[in-house]
Structures are given as structure tokens and as C-alpha cells.
Amino acid sequence: MKPIGPVNALYPMPTTLVGTIVDGKPNFLAVAHVGILNHGTPQYLSIGLHQSHYSNAGIHANRTFSICLPPERLMVETDYCGIMTGRKTDKAALFDVFYGELETAPMIRECPVNMEMALHDVLKFESHEIFVGQLVQTYAADDVHDDGVIDLPRLKPLLFDMASKKYWSVGTALGQCWGAGKALKRKTS
Ligand SMILES: Cc1cc2nc3c(=O)[nH]c(=O)nc-3n(C[C@H](O)[C@H](O)[C@H](O)COP(=O)(O)O)c2cc1C
């Protein structure tokens, strides 16, 4: 085992589409640097956006944003939202856009899961702004969940890996969380 430098190896991450209203119009950008900050009540999630992006101003102005989960079949559209800027392109024209409770957090009907976020805090780093949002509401297509429990094989999330710079799909389930370790517990107790 040898040091390889400060390499961030926390991949894969889900690729998301973050929705904002900028200059009165919906805009979406691809965001893979998302975080789960408070897995309790309420739920707080974070997104890390480079300060140069067009989207940031919309979050500051409206204090809302959405986190939409594109499935594998939206890989091309998602990547497009990650290489084009809303300053020059109407990326929202690609999608059937809808709004929920917050009214200024545009979401995407083609994404099976969409989360509405109310801005809670902004952390400024050297190059990025971390927007911390409170999860207000989640909208899901009937065919990807059972009573609010989302099923990964049916969702088919688009995974992002920085090392290979490729999109990946979810593999097979291996075992039960909070369960697989019990076999070892029996051996050691
Ligand atoms: C797969 C993928 C993931 C990305 N993840 C992030 C991210 O987490 N944070 C970020 O600031 N930019 C990320 N980007 C880059 C932005 O999506 C991109 O610069 C976009 O054009 C900015 O759009 P805007 O100027 O309309 O806001 C990602 C791009 C791709 C292709």
C-alpha cells in the first residue's frame, strides 16, 4: 500500500440534474457532487457547484432548487446539460418541465424521481459553492417505487465515475445492509 496523492476516490456518485430558475427561465445542469447531510428529520442534501456556473444565481435569487434523477436512458440529454451552459442554450427545452410546492424549483417529468429543495445554507470554498437544501417534497413515477420505497433496478440511475470519466449502471444486489454482518457477529460472540 503506497500513497498516491490526495485522490478523491468516492466514486461512483449518482448523476443528477439540478433545476433552477435563472432570469425567469428554467435551467438544468448535470451535478454529480451531491451529499447527504442529515439523514433524519428534516433531510438536508448538498450540491457542490463551481462558482462560474449560470445556475448559481438562480439558487441565490429564489432560494430553491431541484435535484432530479435521470435514468440510464437519459444519458445523452444529461451529458448535454453538463457541457452546455444556460447562458447560451435553452437546456430546459429538452424536457417536459413541471413545478411542485416551491414553484421556483423546475423538475423533469422524464426523470422518474425529482426532489424539491429549499435553500438552507451556502458554504463558499475556493472554487465551489456548496448549496445545502432542505428536502421539501419528492415526486416519483409509480413504476419505480412501492409505497415510497424506491427500487434501484426499476429506477436505473445513471452513475458517474471521475476516474474513467464514464457513466456506469448499477450492478446486482449483494446482501442485506444491517444484516450481512450478523454472520460474523455470531462467530465472534
Ligand atoms: C456528468 C457531469 C457531472 C457534473 N457534475 C458537476 C458538479 O457536481 N458540480 C459542478 O459544478 N459542475 C458539474 N458538472 C459541470 C456542469 O454541469 C456544467 O459546467 C454545466 O454546463 C453548467 O451549466 P450552467 O452554466 O447552465 O449552470 C458536471 C458535468 C457533467 C457532464
Ligand as a Chemical Component Dictionary entry (heavy atoms), coordinates in Angstrom:
data_LIG
# 
_chem_comp.id                   LIG 
_chem_comp.type                 NON-POLYMER 
_chem_comp.pdbx_formal_charge   0 
_chem_comp.three_letter_code    LIG 
# 
loop_
_chem_comp_atom.comp_id 
_chem_comp_atom.atom_id 
_chem_comp_atom.alt_atom_id 
_chem_comp_atom.type_symbol 
_chem_comp_atom.charge 
_chem_comp_atom.model_Cartn_x 
_chem_comp_atom.model_Cartn_y 
_chem_comp_atom.model_Cartn_z 
_chem_comp_atom.pdbx_ordinal 
LIG C1  C1  C 0 -21.520 14.085 -15.546 1  
LIG C2  C2  C 0 -21.272 15.512 -15.139 2  
LIG C3  C3  C 0 -21.279 15.842 -13.801 3  
LIG C4  C4  C 0 -21.055 17.163 -13.399 4  
LIG N1  N1  N 0 -21.044 17.455 -12.066 5  
LIG C5  C5  C 0 -20.820 18.726 -11.678 6  
LIG C6  C6  C 0 -20.806 19.045 -10.285 7  
LIG O1  O1  O 0 -21.015 18.207 -9.409  8  
LIG N2  N2  N 0 -20.554 20.346 -9.937  9  
LIG C7  C7  C 0 -20.340 21.315 -10.872 10 
LIG O2  O2  O 0 -20.117 22.474 -10.501 11 
LIG N3  N3  N 0 -20.375 21.037 -12.206 12 
LIG C8  C8  C 0 -20.617 19.783 -12.620 13 
LIG N4  N4  N 0 -20.648 19.482 -13.955 14 
LIG C9  C9  C 0 -20.475 20.566 -14.935 15 
LIG C10 C10 C 0 -21.754 21.397 -15.195 16 
LIG O3  O3  O 0 -22.886 20.571 -15.322 17 
LIG C11 C11 C 0 -21.549 22.216 -16.494 18 
LIG O4  O4  O 0 -20.445 23.060 -16.391 19 
LIG C12 C12 C 0 -22.790 22.969 -16.953 20 
LIG O5  O5  O 0 -22.577 23.348 -18.298 21 
LIG C13 C13 C 0 -23.108 24.234 -16.147 22 
LIG O6  O6  O 0 -24.356 24.695 -16.590 23 
LIG P1  P1  P 0 -24.913 26.171 -16.342 24 
LIG O7  O7  O 0 -23.832 27.146 -16.773 25 
LIG O8  O8  O 0 -26.143 26.217 -17.216 26 
LIG O9  O9  O 0 -25.216 26.309 -14.880 27 
LIG C14 C14 C 0 -20.838 18.171 -14.376 28 
LIG C15 C15 C 0 -20.833 17.826 -15.733 29 
LIG C16 C16 C 0 -21.046 16.501 -16.116 30 
LIG C17 C17 C 0 -21.018 16.139 -17.573 31 
# 
loop_
_chem_comp_bond.comp_id 
_chem_comp_bond.atom_id_1 
_chem_comp_bond.atom_id_2 
_chem_comp_bond.value_order 
_chem_comp_bond.pdbx_ordinal 
LIG C1  C2  SING 1  
LIG C2  C3  SING 2  
LIG C2  C16 DOUB 3  
LIG C3  C4  DOUB 4  
LIG C4  N1  SING 5  
LIG C4  C14 SING 6  
LIG N1  C5  DOUB 7  
LIG C5  C6  SING 8  
LIG C5  C8  SING 9  
LIG C6  O1  DOUB 10 
LIG C6  N2  SING 11 
LIG N2  C7  SING 12 
LIG C7  O2  DOUB 13 
LIG C7  N3  SING 14 
LIG N3  C8  DOUB 15 
LIG C8  N4  SING 16 
LIG N4  C9  SING 17 
LIG N4  C14 SING 18 
LIG C9  C10 SING 19 
LIG C10 O3  SING 20 
LIG C10 C11 SING 21 
LIG C11 O4  SING 22 
LIG C11 C12 SING 23 
LIG C12 O5  SING 24 
LIG C12 C13 SING 25 
LIG C13 O6  SING 26 
LIG O6  P1  SING 27 
LIG P1  O7  DOUB 28 
LIG P1  O8  SING 29 
LIG P1  O9  SING 30 
LIG C14 C15 DOUB 31 
LIG C15 C16 SING 32 
LIG C16 C17 SING 33 
# 
